[in-house]
Amino acid sequence: MNQDDDAPASEEEQREATDLAASLDQRARAPELLPPGLEAAVMDRVAPLLDARRADDRRRRRRRATLVSLGGLAAAAAFALLVSAPRGPVATAPPAPPADLLAIQARVARGGGAALAALDVEMRSYRRNYHDQLLRRRGGGAP
């Protein structure tokens, strides 16, 4: 440390420090105005820069809106897939055929022409039973 650092400030130094603080405070409060002749020249130089900055801001906002929209669409699609996915095991195996149906199928296979009508009746009953069981498993009830 110097001996000057410990010495008290003179009145002139105090006055200069006060003037400097006031000047800095004045600049912080109000910007300096440009002379009228320079204002147009400065605006000519600054206007293209401001326009480019505004255009960049618009592009960024559009890009952000697009990304948010795409994100929303992706979330909606994922939600739709989750909602439409089957919730439980779907009936894959048909019910066991009754013995009468198997007997009639065997008679038709041996060449019994009269058994075709009986086979048709039994197959209709079997299909109706099968569809009723599918509806009950899915919670739709019998038709």
Buried (B, 14 or more C-beta within 10 A) or exposed (E): EEEEEEEEEEEEEEEEEEEEEEEEEEEEEEEEEEEEEEEEEEEEEEEEEEEEEEEEEEEEEEEEEEEEEEEEEEEEEEEEEEEEEEEEEEBEEEEEBEEEBEBBBEBBEEEEEEBEEBBEEBBEEBEEBBEBBBBEEEEEEEE
